[in-house]
Amino acid sequence: MEKKIVNNYGSFDITFVKSSGSTMWAADGKKYIDFISGIGVNCLGHNYKPLVKAISKQARKQIHISNYYFSDVGLKFADELLAVTGFEKGYFGNSGAEANEAAIKLARKYGQLNGGAKRKTIVTLDWSFHGRTLATLTATGQDRFHPECFAPYPEGFKKIIPNDFDALKNAFDNTTAALFIECIQGEGGVNLINPEWAQAAAKAARDAGAIVMADEVQTGIGRTGTFLASDALGFKPEVVTLAKGIAGGVPMGACLFRGKAADVFVAGDHQSTFAGNPLACAAGLVVVETVSQPEFLDRVNHAGDYIRGAISSWNLPIVKDVRGKGLMIGTQIDSKIKPFDIEVKCLEKGLCTTTAGTDVVRFLPPLTISDKEIEEGLKIYKSVLEEFCK
Ligand SMILES: *Cc1c(COP(=O)(O)O)cnc(C)c1O
C-alpha cells in the first residue's frame, strides 16, 4: 500500500496494529518488545486498564470544551500535578515544544518586567534538545538542528557548556532572562548533568537576576526514578516544562511556575485551542496518581539499575559506557559502529529501541515494564551487540 503520510521521520516499514504492556504486534503478526514507549510517552505501558477506563469514561462525559471555561477534571488534574511537584500554577499545552514555547515567552516577559528591554536572553546548554518549533530549535544546543533552510532563527539565545564550572563565570548578566536546563540530555546522548554544577549554575543565574527553568519534557513524570529529575539535581526551578509521559499517550504538555515566575502570565499572554482538554486531563490524572506513588518510583529505579547492570556485566568491547537514571538508559557504542545499525538489527529481531546523539543506543521503556519483558528485550539486545563485536 502506498503511504501518503510525509516521511519526515524516516519511519521503518512496520505497521503496528495492537499493543499491551511493553509488547507490540505488527500487522504481519510479529511480536516486538517495546524499549522505547513511543519516545518516553507510554509511561504506563500499552492498554493500561485504569488509563483506558478513565479515557473511555471521560469521552462519554465530554472530550473538549475550549479554555473559555473550566472543566472539573482539568481543575482536579492541575491541583494534583501542582501538589505532587510543589509548583504554584500551571499552563497546559499539547506538546513538549509548545510547553517550552510557553516557558520561553514567560522568561522574556519576566525579563521585561525585571530589568527592562535588555533582559531578554535565554541561556541553554550545549547538546540540549528543546523541540522543533523555530524558537525551541534555536534554544537547542546542537547545530545539526539548525540547517540554513529554516533560517532566520529568532534572536536572544546563548549556549554554555554543561558541567563546566569555568563556563559559569561569564554566563549570566543583566541581559539574562533565564537559564534553561534539560535535566538529563535525552536526544543529545543521555548525558547526565552534574548536580553540583546544576546548583552552581542556578545560583549564578539567580544572582544575576534571572529565573531558572527546567526542560523535563523527557525526564519528568517519573522517567528518571524521581517524579521530577530536577528534584534529584537539587535545584528547584521557577519553571518546569513537561510533556511526553504526562498523559500516558494522549498528547499533552504542561508548563508549571512558582516563586518569581508564578504571576508573570496574565489573561491573553498565552493560549491554545486544544490545550489541557478534559480528555487529556483525565488521562493525566491517572498517570500522576500512579507514577507519584513511592513504590512505583522505587520500581523504576530498580528496573533501570538492573538493565544498566546487565548491559555492563556483558563486558562487550563495543560498549564504551552505560549511563542514565531510572528508565532513561543510554549505551554508548564504539564510534566505528552506527547506533542506527544496531537499532535496525534489534527491530529485525523484535526489539524497539532508538538512538541519541551520535554514538548512543537509547532505551525509554514503559515505566511499568515487567521483569519478563525486560529479560526478553535484553536477550535480543545482547545477541545484537554480540553480532557487532564479531
Ligand atoms: C521530546 C522533547 C521535546 C519536544 O517535545 P515534542 O512533544 O516533540 O514537541 C522538548 N524537549 C525535550 C527534552 C524532549 O525530549
Ligand as a Chemical Component Dictionary entry (heavy atoms), coordinates in Angstrom:
data_LIG
# 
_chem_comp.id                   LIG 
_chem_comp.type                 NON-POLYMER 
_chem_comp.pdbx_formal_charge   0 
_chem_comp.three_letter_code    LIG 
# 
loop_
_chem_comp_atom.comp_id 
_chem_comp_atom.atom_id 
_chem_comp_atom.alt_atom_id 
_chem_comp_atom.type_symbol 
_chem_comp_atom.charge 
_chem_comp_atom.model_Cartn_x 
_chem_comp_atom.model_Cartn_y 
_chem_comp_atom.model_Cartn_z 
_chem_comp_atom.pdbx_ordinal 
LIG C1 C1 C 0 10.777 15.446 23.025 1  
LIG C2 C2 C 0 11.367 16.655 23.663 2  
LIG C3 C3 C 0 10.900 17.949 23.356 3  
LIG C4 C4 C 0 9.871  18.193 22.283 4  
LIG O1 O1 O 0 8.647  17.637 22.603 5  
LIG P1 P1 P 0 7.528  17.455 21.454 6  
LIG O2 O2 O 0 6.343  16.921 22.201 7  
LIG O3 O3 O 0 8.080  16.539 20.441 8  
LIG O4 O4 O 0 7.274  18.810 20.898 9  
LIG C5 C5 C 0 11.427 19.004 24.054 10 
LIG N1 N1 N 0 12.371 18.829 24.997 11 
LIG C6 C6 C 0 12.836 17.614 25.318 12 
LIG C7 C7 C 0 13.861 17.476 26.388 13 
LIG C8 C8 C 0 12.365 16.481 24.654 14 
LIG O5 O5 O 0 12.847 15.271 24.946 15 
# 
loop_
_chem_comp_bond.comp_id 
_chem_comp_bond.atom_id_1 
_chem_comp_bond.atom_id_2 
_chem_comp_bond.value_order 
_chem_comp_bond.pdbx_ordinal 
LIG C1 C2 SING 1  
LIG C2 C3 SING 2  
LIG C2 C8 DOUB 3  
LIG C3 C4 SING 4  
LIG C3 C5 DOUB 5  
LIG C4 O1 SING 6  
LIG O1 P1 SING 7  
LIG P1 O2 DOUB 8  
LIG P1 O3 SING 9  
LIG P1 O4 SING 10 
LIG C5 N1 SING 11 
LIG N1 C6 DOUB 12 
LIG C6 C7 SING 13 
LIG C6 C8 SING 14 
LIG C8 O5 SING 15 
# 
